Amino acid sequence: MSKIDPNEVYTTKEAQEFLKISTSTTKRLLKKGIIKAHKVGGTYRIWGSEILKLVSPELESKVYNVYKRVREKTKKTIEKW
C-alpha cells in the first residue's frame, strides 16, 4: 500500500500498516474519536481521507499549539507553588 486514496475505504489493519501503529493504538484512536470510522459487520471501516488527516501537517501544527498552551499553563501553575 503505497498511496492512500481519500475516497477509498480501508480496514483497521490496512490503516495500521499505513500509519505504522499498533492494534492498541488504533483502538485508542477509534475510541477517542480521533479517527472516525463506521462499523460494518462487526469490523470498522475507515475512509482514506480520515487516515490522511492524521498525517497532514495541519494536524501536527494544531497539536503543537495545544502542547504549547498546556506547557505554559503548567509552568504558571508550578510558579504559583
N, C-alpha and C positions, 0 to 999 in steps of 0.2 A: 504494500500500500504506500505509494509514493506521494500521492496528491489527494487531498480531501475535497470532494465536490460538495459545495454548500447545499445543493438540492438533493443529495443522496441521503439515505437512511442507513445508519450503522448500528451494529450490535455493541454491547458494552465491551466485549472482548476486542473488537476492532478498534474502538476508541482507546482502550487501554494500550494497545500496541502502538497506536499513533502517538499518544501522549507520553508513552513510556512511564506509566504509573501502575501501581499495584491494584489488586482487586479491592482491598480495603479502602484505598484512597478513592477509587471510583465510587464505591458505595457511599462514602462520606460526602463526596461532591454531589451525588444524586440526592441524598437525604437532606442536605442543606439547601438544595435548590440552585447550586452554582451551575450545574449542568441541568438543563431542562430536558426531560425525556418523557416518552409515552410508553406505558406498559401494554404490550401486545402478547396475548397468550402466555402470560406469566413471566415474560422477559422484557427488559427495557430496550427501546429503540431510540437512538439519538440522531437528530438531524446534523448533517455536516457543518451547517452554519453555527451550531452550538459549540462544536469542537473547535472551530476556527476562532470563536470569540475568546476561548481560553488562552490561545497562543498569540493573540493580537497585541501589538504594542500599546494600544489604547487601554486595555485592561491592566497591563503592567504599570502604566503611569497612574491609573486610579488607585491601584493597590499601594503604590509608593506614597501617594498623597495621604492615604489613610494611615499608613505606617508613620509618616512624619507627624501627623496630628496626635496619634497615640503616644509617640515618643516625647513630644513636647508636654503633653498633659502629664505624663509620668514624671518628667523632670520637675515640673511645677509642684506636683504632689510631694515628691521627695524633698524638695527645698523647704516646704512648709514644716516638715518634721524637724 
